[in-house]
Amino acid sequence: MEFKEYSLPRCQVIPESDYQTSYAVDGRKVLRWNFGHHYPRPFFHPVIGPSGANLVRMGHPGAPNHDHHSGIWFAHNMIEGFDFWANGTGTQIRQRQWLDYIDSDELAASALLLDYYDGHEESPLLTQSTIVILHPRENNEYILELNIAFQAINAPVTLRRTNFGVLAIRVCASISEYFGGGKITNDSGISGEDNLFGLSSSYMDYSGPVRDDSRKMVINGLTLFDHPGNPNYPAKWHVREDGWMGPSLNRDEAMLIKQGDTLQLRYQIHVHHDGLDIEKAARIRQQFVDSPPWIVARSNQKHRAWLIERKT
């Protein structure tokens, strides 16, 4: 039996059972998106670092009322007065459908739609179009690029003033400053919750000790970048020594999304070896700033209704 010539792509999106999608580089699964409707909201977990260890966790090491901290997740504390941040509020963020998957040697990408239900209406309060792009780098490092578009389809929607939203990361206990041996650091090299909470920065890094595949202790970390195209850039950050960080989209004032309008946001996460390298982070940040955003367009290709592509 003969097969057609085919080159297995280096980067792959792998749909799996139980409402999960994994992302792999060279056959190594490094990331999983969990979107079952039994969850209050979708999330990324695990997030495998270059050493082979999971760098994020579910929940707070010392507070059982923080189960809404789920790896890397999207949420907002006050959308028209409805709390999509905490669990048990009656709200839910549900994945409606995926639009496109891309496997290639340069990247793995997926596009999907999320709907925000307030618990009272049949139609969603807000829709989030999300494009996820995984860029492999040297030595098992990678970049997770996130392009987000919020649309108010049925009526104007107000994002009320809050510290909480729309993206956050809960690191594993060993990386946290309080429970482990980690460190939070901003783009000026300043560290520690007391020195960073509520202050502006173009990015924030959380790095700390984990075990590699040989059980040796090493340092891995995650650098979360804001983008100059986002409102209120550079973001004021909500950071905690107990192990989480997130850029506050509208910490100081409410934000209105008019009916029919779209709020475009871009973020990027560098999953890396060692602690924060300021010079390396500056180069990665500039590449992010200079790169055009991603969009999803109707496709003319056979067997593909939608297509992820760079905006020109």
HELIX and SHEET records of a PDB file:
HELIX    1   1 PRO A   64  HIS A   66  5                                   3    
HELIX    2   2 GLU A  138  ASN A  140  5                                   3    
HELIX    3   3 GLU A  193  LEU A  196  1                                   4    
HELIX    4   4 ILE A  278  ASP A  290  1                                  13    
SHEET    1   A 8 CYS A  11  GLU A  16  0                                        
SHEET    2   A 8 GLN A  20  VAL A  25 -1                                        
SHEET    3   A 8 ARG A  28  ASN A  34 -1                                        
SHEET    4   A 8 PHE A  43  VAL A  47 -1                                        
SHEET    5   A 8 ILE A  72  HIS A  76 -1                                        
SHEET    6   A 8 GLY A 165  ARG A 170 -1                                        
SHEET    7   A 8 TRP A 244  SER A 248 -1                                        
SHEET    8   A 8 LYS A 236  ARG A 240 -1                                        
SHEET    1   B 8 GLN A  92  ASP A 103  0                                        
SHEET    2   B 8 ALA A 108  TYR A 117 -1                                        
SHEET    3   B 8 LEU A 126  PRO A 136 -1                                        
SHEET    4   B 8 TYR A 142  GLN A 151 -1                                        
SHEET    5   B 8 THR A 262  HIS A 273 -1                                        
SHEET    6   B 8 MET A 217  PHE A 225 -1                                        
SHEET    7   B 8 TYR A 203  ARG A 211 -1                                        
SHEET    8   B 8 LYS A 183  ASN A 186 -1                                        
SHEET    1   C 2 VAL A 157  LEU A 159  0                                        
SHEET    2   C 2 MET A 255  ILE A 257 -1                                        
SHEET    1   D 2 TRP A 294  ARG A 298  0                                        
SHEET    2   D 2 TRP A 306  ARG A 310 -1                                        
END                                                                             
